[in-house]
Every structure is written in C-alpha cells, then in structure tokens.
Amino acid sequence: MLFLALADLKQSVASWRLWTLLGWLEIRQRYARSRVGPFWLTISMGVMITSLGVVYGTLFGQNMHDYLPFLASSLVVWSLFSQTILEGSVAYINSGPYIRQVSTPKLIYMLQVVWRNLIVMLHNFLIIIVLLLIFGVKDWETLPIFIPALLLYVLNALWIAMVVGLLSARFRDLPQIVGALMQVAFYVTPVIFRPNALNRFTFIVEWNPLAYLIEIVRAPLIGQMPSPLAWLVAIGMAVIGWTIALLLTGRYLKRIPYWV
C-alpha cells in the first residue's frame, strides 16, 4: 500500500508541468476579463486586515505598530493553510471527469490545490512586505527561517488535504464538516489574537497543534525566533501525518474513480 502511494506521489511530482499549468489556468479563468485580475485577492485581504486590525487592535488595546504586521502575517499564512484543506477536500470530487476519463496520477490534483494557493499567497504577501517597509523589519536574521518554515507548513497542509480529500470522495457530507471545523480552528488558534492573550485559558493554545504550526511561519516575519517546541510539533505532525496519508492513499487509490 505504501509503495503504491509513493509511486503515485513520484509520478505526480514528475508531472509538475501539468499541475502547475492547471493551477495557474484556474486562477486566470476565475479573473478573466478583469483589469486587476488576481490582485483582487490582495485588495480583499488588505481590506480584511485593515478592518480587523482597527477593530480588534482597539478592543485588545494593541499597539498598531506591532499588531498590524502580526495580524497580516497570521491571516496570510492561515489563508494558505485553510484554503488548501478546504479545496483539497473537494479536489477529487471536482476533478471527477478527468479522473474517470484520463489515467493520471491522483495526487496531481492535490499538488494543483497547493500550487494554486501558493500563487494566491504570493499575491497577498505583498501586504506583508508593505507593512514591513512601513513599520520596519524587527530582525533581519530571522527572515531566512521563513523559507524552510513555509515548506514544513505546506507539507502539513498537504497531508491533511490528502486525507480529507480521500475521505470526502467516499463520504460526500465531509466537506461541509471540514468547513465547519476550519471555522472553529480559526477562532481557537492565535490568528487574530496573540498566544499570550488568553490569561485563564492558555490551555486552548498550549494544546492546539495549529498554534505551533502557524508560529513557525509567522514568527520569522515579525522578528521572532520560533520556539524549539513549535519546530518539534510541526515536524512530528508532518512525519506522523504523511505516514497516515500515504497509507490511506495507497489502500484506497484505485477506488477513487468509482467514488467520484
């Protein structure tokens, strides 16, 4: 089972021209005949960051000089994570016609989802760059850590998308459940509030693996070094999660065309 999944993953990665092209074309089709194009995503994210920054920054009594870069970094990387999982849950279902008619590696549809959302993140990342230029970079030494942290972050998002995508192909009610769970995860993960803001309920953050996962990508951008515990949790999630995802994929890979 594991070897079957690894073979499919290898073939999918080797077909990078296909899934990168499909991901890019989907974004272009979504904003066809629009002068601004995909940058509408950046505008929408910028409006959200400004609105939430003013409202929650005022409610929490935050210094906007520090809070806006924190909020922007959190929302941009969280959007990458959540959208990868949400779109991954319906990736096989939406690609049903291709899966039934063309013999292709199945995981290319998951890689297509990741690639598409990475493109969206790059558009939204302009907001973080602007805020860092306005408020200044806190520590240049931490910025290079963002690259390996982002890779580990994406690997965790990908294995979750693989699992929920496979299960959603079999159980069609699951995408709605995944959407509801991601909404709950957003509110209990330190995205719009700082991890130390929950005085009496710190266990919500301490026992939330997503809090550590988002820390490794957010911290370098705001001039902080991710804690060793955050790295340990993120790496542990990737190792355990990929093992489970590959085992499930290998076991049910041949059933996907019948499910979709």
NUMI-230220 format. One line per 8 residues: their letters; for each residue x, y, z of C-alpha. Coordinates in nm, 2 decimals, padded with zeros to 4 digits. Example, Ala and Ser with C-alpha at 12.3 -4.5 7.8 and 13.67 -1.06 7.14 Angstrom:
2
AS = 01.23,-00.45,00.78  01.37,-00.11,00.71
REM end
This chain:
260
MLFLALAD = 00.00,00.00,00.00  00.27,00.24,00.10  00.48,00.17,-00.22  00.17,00.23,-00.43  00.11,00.57,-00.28  00.48,00.66,-00.30  00.48,00.56,-00.67  00.18,00.78,-00.73
LKQSVASW = 00.34,01.07,-00.55  00.66,01.03,-00.75  00.47,01.03,-01.08  00.26,01.33,-00.96  00.57,01.53,-00.87  00.73,01.44,-01.21  00.41,01.57,-01.38  00.48,01.92,-01.24
RLWTLLGW = 00.42,02.09,-01.57  00.06,01.96,-01.57  -00.04,02.06,-01.22  00.13,02.40,-01.23  -00.04,02.48,-01.56  -00.38,02.37,-01.43  -00.34,02.57,-01.11  -00.24,02.88,-01.30
LEIRQRYA = -00.51,02.85,-01.56  -00.78,02.81,-01.29  -00.68,03.14,-01.13  -00.67,03.31,-01.47  -01.02,03.18,-01.56  -01.15,03.30,-01.23  -01.05,03.65,-01.30  -01.09,03.65,-01.68
RSRVGPFW = -01.16,03.99,-01.84  -01.08,04.17,-01.51  -00.83,04.45,-01.53  -00.70,04.40,-01.18  -00.71,04.02,-01.21  -00.58,03.81,-00.92  -00.48,04.12,-00.73  -00.85,04.14,-00.63
LTISMGVM = -00.74,03.88,-00.38  -00.48,04.11,-00.24  -00.73,04.40,-00.22  -00.98,04.18,-00.04  -00.72,04.06,00.21  -00.59,04.42,00.26  -00.94,04.54,00.34  -00.99,04.25,00.59
ITSLGVVY = -00.65,04.31,00.76  -00.73,04.68,00.79  -01.08,04.63,00.93  -00.98,04.36,01.17  -00.67,04.55,01.27  -00.86,04.86,01.37  -01.14,04.67,01.54  -00.95,04.40,01.73
GTLFGQNM = -00.65,04.62,01.78  -00.87,04.87,01.96  -01.06,04.60,02.16  -00.74,04.43,02.27  -00.56,04.76,02.34  -00.28,04.67,02.10  -00.01,04.89,01.96  -00.08,04.91,01.59
HDYLPFLA = 00.29,04.94,01.51  00.33,04.58,01.63  -00.02,04.44,01.58  -00.08,04.51,01.21  00.23,04.31,01.09  00.14,04.03,01.34  -00.22,04.02,01.20  -00.12,04.04,00.84
SSLVVWSL = 00.13,03.76,00.87  -00.12,03.55,01.06  -00.41,03.60,00.81  -00.20,03.55,00.50  -00.04,03.22,00.62  -00.36,03.10,00.77  -00.55,03.16,00.45  -00.29,02.94,00.27
FSQTILEG = -00.34,02.66,00.52  -00.72,02.67,00.55  -00.79,02.71,00.17  -00.55,02.42,00.09  -00.75,02.20,00.32  -01.10,02.32,00.21  -01.02,02.30,-00.16  -00.83,01.97,-00.10
SVAYINSG = -01.15,01.82,00.05  -01.33,01.86,-00.29  -01.03,01.82,-00.52  -01.11,01.46,-00.62  -01.48,01.54,-00.65  -01.43,01.84,-00.87  -01.18,01.66,-01.08  -01.41,01.36,-01.13
PYIRQVST = -01.44,01.39,-01.51  -01.06,01.39,-01.55  -01.01,01.10,-01.31  -01.27,00.89,-01.48  -01.16,00.95,-01.84  -00.78,01.00,-01.81  -00.53,00.77,-01.65  -00.32,01.02,-01.45
PKLIYMLQ = -00.16,01.01,-01.10  -00.42,01.10,-00.85  -00.21,01.32,-00.62  -00.16,01.58,-00.90  -00.50,01.72,-00.81  -00.37,01.78,-00.45  -00.05,01.94,-00.58  -00.26,02.15,-00.80
VVWRNLIV = -00.45,02.28,-00.50  -00.13,02.36,-00.31  00.03,02.53,-00.61  -00.29,02.74,-00.67  -00.30,02.86,-00.31  00.08,02.93,-00.31  00.02,03.17,-00.60  -00.26,03.34,-00.41
MLHNFLII = -00.04,03.37,-00.10  00.23,03.53,-00.31  -00.02,03.79,-00.42  -00.13,03.85,-00.06  00.23,03.85,00.06  00.27,04.20,-00.09  00.06,04.33,00.20  00.32,04.19,00.45
IVLLLIFG = 00.60,04.34,00.25  00.43,04.68,00.25  00.37,04.67,00.63  00.73,04.56,00.70  00.85,04.85,00.49  00.62,05.09,00.68  00.68,04.97,01.03  01.04,04.83,00.97
VKDWETLP = 01.18,04.48,00.99  01.23,04.38,01.35  01.52,04.14,01.29  01.67,04.06,00.95  01.83,03.74,01.09  01.50,03.57,01.14  01.37,03.63,00.79  01.56,03.35,00.61
IFIPALLL = 01.40,03.10,00.85  01.07,03.17,00.69  01.16,02.96,00.38  01.21,02.62,00.55  00.93,02.70,00.79  00.69,02.76,00.49  00.80,02.43,00.33  00.72,02.25,00.66
YVLNALWI = 00.39,02.44,00.69  00.28,02.35,00.33  00.38,01.98,00.39  00.15,01.97,00.69  -00.14,02.13,00.49  -00.08,01.89,00.21  -00.11,01.57,00.41  -00.43,01.69,00.58
AMVVGLLS = -00.57,01.78,00.23  -00.48,01.43,00.11  -00.67,01.27,00.40  -00.98,01.48,00.39  -00.99,01.47,00.01  -00.98,01.09,00.01  -01.24,01.06,00.28  -01.46,01.33,00.11
ARFRDLPQ = -01.46,01.14,-00.21  -01.62,00.85,-00.02  -01.84,01.04,00.22  -01.99,01.35,00.04  -02.10,01.52,00.36  -01.75,01.55,00.49  -01.65,01.88,00.30  -01.92,02.06,00.50
IVGALMQV = -01.79,01.92,00.82  -01.44,02.02,00.73  -01.56,02.37,00.66  -01.72,02.40,01.00  -01.41,02.26,01.17  -01.19,02.51,01.00  -01.41,02.79,01.12  -01.38,02.66,01.48
AFYVTPVI = -01.00,02.62,01.43  -00.97,02.98,01.32  -01.12,03.11,01.64  -00.92,02.89,01.88  -00.59,02.94,01.70  -00.39,03.26,01.77  -00.45,03.42,01.44  -00.62,03.75,01.53
FRPNALNR = -00.51,03.74,01.90  -00.16,03.69,02.04  -00.08,03.35,02.20  -00.03,03.51,02.55  -00.37,03.69,02.54  -00.57,03.41,02.70  -00.47,03.46,03.06  -00.70,03.20,03.22
FTFIVEWN = -00.74,02.97,02.92  -00.39,02.93,02.79  -00.45,02.56,02.75  -00.65,02.64,02.44  -00.32,02.75,02.27  -00.09,02.51,02.45  -00.29,02.20,02.34  -00.36,02.33,01.99
PLAYLIEI = -00.11,02.19,01.74  -00.21,02.45,01.48  -00.09,02.73,01.72  00.26,02.58,01.69  00.23,02.53,01.32  00.14,02.89,01.25  00.41,03.01,01.49  00.69,02.87,01.28
VRAPLIGQ = 00.59,03.08,00.97  00.47,03.39,01.15  00.75,03.44,01.40  01.03,03.49,01.15  00.83,03.76,00.97  00.77,03.97,01.29  01.13,03.94,01.41  01.10,03.65,01.64
MPSPLAWL = 01.26,03.30,01.65  01.02,03.01,01.66  01.04,02.81,01.98  01.20,02.46,01.97  00.87,02.32,02.08  00.70,02.47,01.77  00.95,02.30,01.54  00.92,01.97,01.72
VAIGMAVI = 00.54,01.98,01.70  00.54,02.08,01.33  00.80,01.81,01.23  00.61,01.55,01.44  00.29,01.63,01.27  00.45,01.61,00.93  00.61,01.27,00.99  00.30,01.11,01.15
GWTIALLL = 00.06,01.28,00.92  00.24,01.18,00.60  00.27,00.82,00.71  -00.11,00.81,00.77  -00.19,00.99,00.45  00.03,00.77,00.23  -00.11,00.45,00.39  -00.47,00.56,00.33
TGRYLKRI = -00.39,00.68,-00.02  -00.22,00.35,-00.11  -00.51,00.15,00.03  -00.79,00.33,-00.15  -00.61,00.49,-00.45  -00.78,00.25,-00.70  -01.12,00.32,-00.56  -01.12,00.69,-00.62
PYWV = -01.25,00.67,-00.98  -01.55,00.47,-00.86  -01.62,00.71,-00.57  -01.62,01.03,-00.78
REM end
